[in-house]
Amino acid sequence: MTPQSIAHIALVVRDYEDLKAKGVTFERAPKKAPYGTVAVFRDLYGTLWDLVQFSDGAR
């Protein structure tokens, strides 16, 4: 694994309100998708991240 790679991040949409209260800038509020619910936030470096909460059976 190189220093730039990420092995695993476990954030899900249910963390949305807590993260928003802590000042995280969300580009898109949680929205239903065929596979579950997704919200998008921007990190300190401008990278967009998807928070996904899969529906039962969607994985």
GULUMGU-347661 format. One record per atom (N, C-alpha, C, CB): atom name; z, y, x. Coordinates in nm, 2 decimals. Each point is the difference from the previous one (the first is absolute). Glycine has a CB too. Layout:
// residues N
<site CA <Z Y X>>
...
// end
This chain:
// residues 59
<site N <0.00 -0.12 0.08>>
<site CA <0.00 0.12 -0.08>>
<site C <0.00 0.12 0.09>>
<site CB <0.12 -0.12 -0.19>>
<site N <-0.21 0.21 0.16>>
<site CA <-0.01 0.13 0.08>>
<site C <0.10 0.10 -0.06>>
<site CB <-0.24 -0.04 0.06>>
<site N <0.28 0.14 0.02>>
<site CA <0.10 0.10 -0.05>>
<site C <-0.05 0.07 -0.12>>
<site CB <0.08 0.03 0.23>>
<site N <-0.21 -0.02 -0.26>>
<site CA <-0.05 0.07 -0.11>>
<site C <0.00 -0.08 -0.13>>
<site CB <-0.14 0.13 0.16>>
<site N <0.16 -0.26 -0.15>>
<site CA <-0.01 -0.09 -0.12>>
<site C <0.13 -0.01 -0.07>>
<site CB <-0.19 -0.12 0.11>>
<site N <0.18 0.08 -0.23>>
<site CA <0.12 -0.02 -0.08>>
<site C <0.00 -0.14 -0.06>>
<site CB <0.01 0.25 -0.06>>
<site N <0.10 -0.32 0.08>>
<site CA <0.00 -0.14 -0.04>>
<site C <0.02 -0.01 -0.15>>
<site CB <0.09 -0.07 0.22>>
<site N <0.00 0.15 -0.27>>
<site CA <0.03 -0.01 -0.15>>
<site C <0.08 0.12 -0.04>>
<site CB <-0.01 -0.26 0.01>>
<site N <-0.02 0.31 -0.13>>
<site CA <0.08 0.11 -0.06>>
<site C <0.02 -0.05 -0.14>>
<site CB <-0.09 0.19 0.15>>
<site N <0.22 -0.18 -0.19>>
<site CA <0.03 -0.05 -0.14>>
<site C <0.06 0.12 -0.08>>
<site CB <0.04 -0.23 0.08>>
<site N <-0.13 0.31 -0.14>>
<site CA <0.03 0.10 -0.09>>
<site C <-0.07 -0.03 -0.13>>
<site CB <0.04 0.18 0.18>>
<site N <0.02 -0.16 -0.29>>
<site CA <-0.07 -0.03 -0.13>>
<site C <0.02 0.12 -0.09>>
<site CB <0.04 -0.25 0.02>>
<site N <-0.12 0.25 -0.13>>
<site CA <0.00 0.11 -0.09>>
<site C <0.14 0.03 -0.06>>
<site CB <-0.24 -0.05 -0.05>>
<site N <0.32 -0.04 0.04>>
<site CA <0.13 0.02 -0.06>>
<site C <0.08 0.10 0.09>>
<site CB <0.00 -0.23 -0.11>>
<site N <-0.04 0.25 0.24>>
<site CA <0.06 0.09 0.09>>
<site C <-0.05 0.14 -0.02>>
<site CB <0.03 -0.18 0.16>>
<site N <-0.12 0.20 -0.25>>
<site CA <-0.07 0.13 -0.02>>
<site C <0.09 0.12 -0.02>>
<site CB <-0.19 -0.13 -0.09>>
<site N <0.28 0.12 -0.01>>
<site CA <0.09 0.11 -0.03>>
<site C <0.09 0.04 0.11>>
<site CB <-0.01 -0.07 -0.24>>
<site N <0.07 -0.04 0.31>>
<site CA <0.09 0.02 0.11>>
<site C <-0.08 0.07 0.12>>
<site CB <0.13 -0.20 -0.07>>
<site N <-0.25 0.16 0.10>>
<site CA <-0.07 0.06 0.11>>
<site C <-0.04 0.14 -0.03>>
<site CB <-0.09 -0.23 0.06>>
<site N <0.05 0.25 -0.19>>
<site CA <-0.04 0.14 -0.04>>
<site C <0.12 0.09 0.01>>
<site CB <-0.17 -0.09 -0.16>>
<site N <0.29 0.05 0.12>>
<site CA <0.12 0.08 0.01>>
<site C <0.03 0.03 0.14>>
<site CB <0.09 -0.11 -0.21>>
<site N <-0.13 0.03 0.31>>
<site CA <0.03 0.02 0.14>>
<site C <-0.11 0.08 0.07>>
<site CB <0.12 -0.22 0.00>>
<site N <-0.22 0.27 -0.08>>
<site CA <-0.10 0.09 0.05>>
<site C <-0.13 -0.06 0.04>>
<site CB <0.19 0.13 0.07>>
<site N <-0.21 -0.25 -0.10>>
<site CA <-0.13 -0.06 0.02>>
<site C <-0.11 0.06 -0.09>>
<site CB <0.11 -0.22 0.07>>
<site N <-0.22 0.26 -0.01>>
<site CA <-0.11 0.06 -0.07>>
<site C <-0.09 -0.11 -0.05>>
<site CB <0.01 0.21 0.14>>
<site N <-0.02 -0.22 -0.28>>
<site CA <-0.09 -0.10 -0.06>>
<site C <-0.13 0.06 -0.04>>
<site CB <0.20 -0.12 -0.08>>
<site N <-0.31 0.06 0.12>>
<site CA <-0.13 0.05 -0.04>>
<site C <-0.04 -0.05 -0.14>>
<site CB <-0.06 0.00 0.25>>
<site N <0.11 -0.12 -0.28>>
<site CA <-0.02 -0.05 -0.14>>
<site C <0.13 -0.07 -0.05>>
<site CB <-0.25 -0.04 0.06>>
<site N <0.29 0.08 -0.18>>
<site CA <0.11 -0.06 -0.06>>
<site C <-0.03 -0.15 -0.04>>
<site CB <0.08 0.23 -0.09>>
<site N <0.02 -0.31 0.06>>
<site CA <-0.02 -0.14 -0.03>>
<site C <-0.10 -0.01 -0.12>>
<site CB <0.23 -0.06 0.08>>
<site N <-0.33 -0.03 -0.06>>
<site CA <-0.10 -0.02 -0.10>>
<site C <-0.03 -0.15 -0.01>>
<site CB <-0.11 0.22 0.05>>
<site N <0.09 -0.27 -0.17>>
<site CA <-0.03 -0.14 -0.03>>
<site C <-0.14 -0.03 0.05>>
<site CB <0.15 0.00 -0.20>>
<site N <-0.16 -0.12 0.27>>
<site CA <-0.13 -0.05 0.04>>
<site C <0.00 -0.14 -0.04>>
<site CB <-0.01 0.15 0.20>>
<site N <-0.11 -0.22 -0.19>>
<site CA <-0.01 -0.14 -0.05>>
<site C <0.10 -0.09 0.07>>
<site CB <-0.24 0.04 -0.05>>
<site N <0.27 -0.01 0.18>>
<site CA <0.09 -0.09 0.08>>
<site C <0.15 0.04 -0.01>>
<site CB <-0.20 -0.04 0.15>>
<site N <0.23 0.15 -0.21>>
<site CA <0.14 0.05 0.00>>
<site C <0.01 0.15 -0.01>>
<site CB <0.07 -0.20 0.13>>
<site N <0.02 0.26 -0.07>>
<site CA <0.02 0.15 0.00>>
<site C <-0.01 0.05 0.14>>
<site CB <0.15 -0.01 -0.20>>
<site N <-0.22 0.12 0.22>>
<site CA <-0.02 0.06 0.13>>
<site C <0.03 0.15 0.00>>
<site CB <-0.17 -0.18 0.05>>
<site N <0.24 0.23 0.06>>
<site CA <0.02 0.14 0.03>>
<site C <-0.04 0.02 0.14>>
<site CB <0.19 0.02 -0.17>>
<site N <-0.24 0.11 0.20>>
<site CA <-0.05 0.03 0.13>>
<site C <0.08 0.12 0.06>>
<site CB <-0.23 -0.09 -0.06>>
<site N <0.28 0.07 0.18>>
<site CA <0.06 0.11 0.07>>
<site C <-0.06 0.03 0.13>>
<site CB <0.21 -0.05 -0.12>>
<site N <-0.18 0.17 0.18>>
<site CA <-0.05 0.04 0.13>>
<site C <0.11 0.01 0.09>>
<site CB <-0.19 0.13 -0.10>>
<site N <0.18 -0.19 0.22>>
<site CA <0.11 0.00 0.10>>
<site C <-0.01 0.13 0.08>>
<site CB <0.00 -0.25 0.02>>
<site N <0.09 0.27 0.08>>
<site CA <0.01 0.12 0.08>>
<site C <-0.13 0.03 0.08>>
<site CB <0.25 -0.04 0.01>>
<site N <-0.33 -0.06 0.01>>
<site CA <-0.12 0.01 0.08>>
<site C <-0.13 0.01 -0.08>>
<site CB <0.12 -0.12 0.18>>
<site N <-0.10 0.13 -0.31>>
<site CA <-0.11 0.01 -0.09>>
<site C <-0.06 -0.13 -0.05>>
<site CB <-0.05 0.21 0.11>>
<site N <0.10 -0.32 -0.07>>
<site CA <-0.05 -0.14 -0.04>>
<site C <0.04 -0.03 -0.14>>
<site CB <0.01 -0.08 0.24>>
<site N <-0.10 0.04 -0.32>>
<site CA <0.03 -0.04 -0.14>>
<site C <0.05 -0.15 0.00>>
<site CB <-0.17 0.17 -0.09>>
<site N <0.27 -0.19 0.01>>
<site CA <0.06 -0.13 -0.02>>
<site C <0.01 -0.04 -0.14>>
<site CB <0.13 0.03 0.21>>
<site N <-0.17 -0.15 -0.25>>
<site CA <0.01 -0.05 -0.13>>
<site C <0.14 -0.07 -0.02>>
<site CB <-0.26 -0.02 -0.02>>
<site N <0.33 0.05 -0.08>>
<site CA <0.12 -0.08 -0.04>>
<site C <-0.05 -0.08 -0.12>>
<site CB <0.17 0.17 0.08>>
<site N <-0.15 -0.30 -0.07>>
<site CA <-0.05 -0.10 -0.10>>
<site C <0.11 -0.08 -0.05>>
<site CB <-0.23 0.00 0.11>>
<site N <0.23 -0.01 -0.24>>
<site CA <0.09 -0.10 -0.07>>
<site C <-0.09 -0.09 -0.08>>
<site CB <0.20 0.16 -0.01>>
<site N <-0.22 -0.28 0.06>>
<site CA <-0.09 -0.10 -0.06>>
<site C <0.05 -0.05 -0.13>>
<site CB <-0.08 -0.06 0.22>>
<site N <-0.01 0.04 -0.31>>
<site CA <0.03 -0.06 -0.13>>
<site C <0.03 -0.15 0.02>>
<site CB <-0.14 0.16 -0.13>>
<site N <0.21 -0.23 0.05>>
<site CA <0.02 -0.14 0.01>>
<site C <-0.13 -0.07 0.01>>
<site CB <0.21 0.02 -0.13>>
<site N <-0.23 -0.11 0.22>>
<site CA <-0.12 -0.08 0.02>>
<site C <-0.11 0.08 0.07>>
<site CB <0.07 -0.12 -0.20>>
<site N <-0.05 0.24 0.24>>
<site CA <-0.11 0.08 0.06>>
<site C <-0.02 -0.03 0.15>>
<site CB <0.04 0.18 -0.17>>
<site N <0.06 -0.25 0.23>>
<site CA <-0.02 -0.02 0.15>>
<site C <-0.06 -0.13 0.02>>
<site CB <0.20 0.13 0.05>>
// end
